[in-house]
Amino acid sequence: MRTRNGCRYIIKVFEAQWDQHHDETVKPFFEQLKRDANETYMRRNGAQQDHPGHDALFSYVVFQNAEGLKDALYHYDQGVDQRKKIAYIACHGKRGVLSAVRDISRRKLKNILAPLTSYDGLYFGACDFVNRKTAEVLLGGAQYSKWIAGYENWTPWLEGILCDLMFFRLLLSGRFLRPNTNARWNPVHRPEEVAFRLYEQFPMARDLRFSLYYRKPDRICSTLEEQPSLCPPHRTR
């Protein structure tokens, strides 16, 4: 995966069951993301087919409750070295709560995340969960994580997964360009820059109320709040 400050990103996908009557899953979407980003890596770096650009720790785990998520997050990944992980947590959500077989409150999640040192960022593919309050609670407790991202309102499943994939595609590969000759990807260096680029590349991200919260020395910032001219007024029905 693309490097940042000498560290390669590792995506770890944690998913709860969405519905007892259906079998929706984000797994095949992220498998395709892995293949595409690996191809981009090899095109850019001239890597050989037997030396793939992606790490095998681009992984997928199913969880049902807080204990299961904690066990999965704490799993020791051999060979990580100095590489940083991103946790992508996919499940239903509501205000202040992740919905699995048993709900997980943000306070409980904060306690789970607090000791972890290897996760650079947390991305929640869940409706209604990531707002400023959640960001302040989780980043306040998870001192080693630099950012969290997700949605503050209800989000259609398909539109949400497309937004998620576009974010990770930009983060791992950069912005796709097709000049007069060969296609290329221009790197995007920081997660907050990725979010700003996402609003341009996938404008629906603003309508979905996607935001990435990240630390500055004096406050926690939101990419959605920092682009008021691009964000339509928030309306309730």
N, C-alpha and C positions, 0 to 999 in steps of 0.2 A: 504494500500500500504506500501511498505517497508519504514522504517524510515531513515532519514538522519539528524544528529544533532538534534534529537528529533522532527523533522517535517516529516509529512507524505506527500508524493507527491499526488497531484490531477491533473489529466490530463483534460484539457478543449480543445475540438476539435472545430475549427472554419473552415468551408468549404464554398468555393464559387462554383457556378455551373461550371463544366468543359467544357461542350459542350451543345449547344442548341438542338442537335439531339440525344444525348445519356443521360443516367442517371447514369453514374459512380458515386460512392461515397465511401469514406473511412469508413463510419459509421459501416457497418457490420464487417470490419476487426478490428476496435477498440472495438467493443462489444465482439468479441472473445478474444482479448487481455485481456480485463477486466475479463472475465470468467476464463481464464487460470491463470492469475496472482493472482486472488482471491483463486483459488484452491491451488496454490503454497504457498500462505500465510498461509492458514489453515493447510496444511501439515506440514509446518515448525513450526507453533506456537501452533498447537493443538486446534485451534479455533473451536467452535461449529458452526453447520450449520446456526443457527439463529443469529450468531454474525459474519457476513462476514468480510473479511479482507479489502475489498475495500470500498471507500467512494462513496456515491450516487452522489457526485459532479464530478465524471468522466463523463463529459457531452458533448453534441453535439449541435452546433448552426450553422445555415446557414447565411452568410452575402452577400451583393451585392455591397457595396461601403465602403468608409472610415468611413462614419457616422455609418453605420450598424456594422462594425467591432469595432468601438470605443464603441458603446453602449453595445455590447456583452462583450468586455473586461472589461468594467467598472461595469458590473453587480455585485451587492452585493450578495455574496454567504453566506447565513446564516449558522453558525456552523463551519466555517473554522478554527477559533481559530488561532493557530500558524502554521498551515499547509501551505506549499508553493505550489503554482500552477505552472504548465507548460502549456504554450499556444502552441498548435500544429495548425498551420495555413496551410490549404491545398487548393491550387489553382494553376492556371497557373502563370508563372513568366517570366520576362525578365530582362535585366540589369537594376538594380536600381528601378524596378517596380513590384508590385504584380498586377496580372490581375484578376479583378472581372468584374461585369457588368460595373463598372467604375474603371479605374486603380487607384492604390494607390502608390504614389512615396515613396521612402524610407525616404525622408525628412518629408513628411506628417506623415508617420508611426512613425518616431522618435518623433514628437510632440505629437502623440497619446499616445505613450508608456511612455513618460517622467514622468508623475505624478504617475504612477502605482507603488505600493510598494509590492504587494503580488506575483508577478511572479518571480520565481527563474530562469527560463530559457524560451527561445523562440525557437521553432523548426519550420522551414519552409519546408513544403512538396511542394516545387515549384522549377521549373527549373530556372537556370541562375541567381538566386537572391542573394544567400549568398556567397559573396566573401569578401576579406579583407576590401574593401572600405565600403561595407554594414555593416560589423561587427563593424568597427570603428565608423560609423555614429550612429548606433543603440545603441551600448554599451556606446558610448559617451553621448547619450541623455537619455537612460534608466539606470540611475545610480543605481537602485535597482535590476536590473537583472544581474545575474552572468555570463550567457553564452547565445550564440545563435548557432544554428546548421542548416545545410541545404546543398544545392548543388550549385556549381558555374557554372555548365554547363547544357545543355539539358539532361534530364533523362527520360528513358522510364517509363511509368506510373506504370506498374506492378513491375518492378525491384525496382523502388523508394519506393513503399508502402512496399515491403518486407524488404528493408533496414530500413525504418522507424519503422516497427514493431519489427525487431530484436533489434534496439537500445532501444526501450521502454521495451521490454522483459528483456533485460540485466539490465536496470536501475531499474525496479520494482522488478524483481525476482532474478537476478544474473545469473551466468553462469551454464548451465545444465551439470551435470556429472552423469555417471552411473558406479559406482564402482562395486565390486563383489556382493554387497548386494543391498540395496535400492538406488534408484536414489536420487539425491539431487541437490540443487542449491547453488553455492558458491557466496556470496554477492560481488557486485562491488560497491565501495563506492562513487566515485565522477563521475560526468558526463563526464569529460575528460578521466577518466579511462574506462568508458563505451565505448567511441569512439575508444580508442586504442584496447579494447577487440573486438569491432565490426569488425575492420580490420582483426582480426584473425579468428573470427567466420563466417564472411560474407565478404570474400575478395573482392567481387564485389563493396563494398562500396568505395574502392580506385579508381576503374575504373569509378564509378559514380561521382567522385570528391566530395564526402561527407566530410565535415569538421565541427568540433565544435570549435568555438572561445570562449576563456575564459580569464578572467583577471588574470594577475600577477601584483605585485606592480609597475613594471616599464613598462609594455607593455601588449598588447593583443596577445595571443598566438593562433596558429592554430594546431589542432591535425594532420592534413594532412601534414603541413609543418614540423612538428617535427618528422616525420617518412620518411625521404627521401629515405632510403634504401628499404622501402617497397612500395614506390609509383613509378609506371612507369612514364617515361617522358611524359609530356603533349603534345599531338600532335593535330594539326588542320587538317581538311580535306579540 
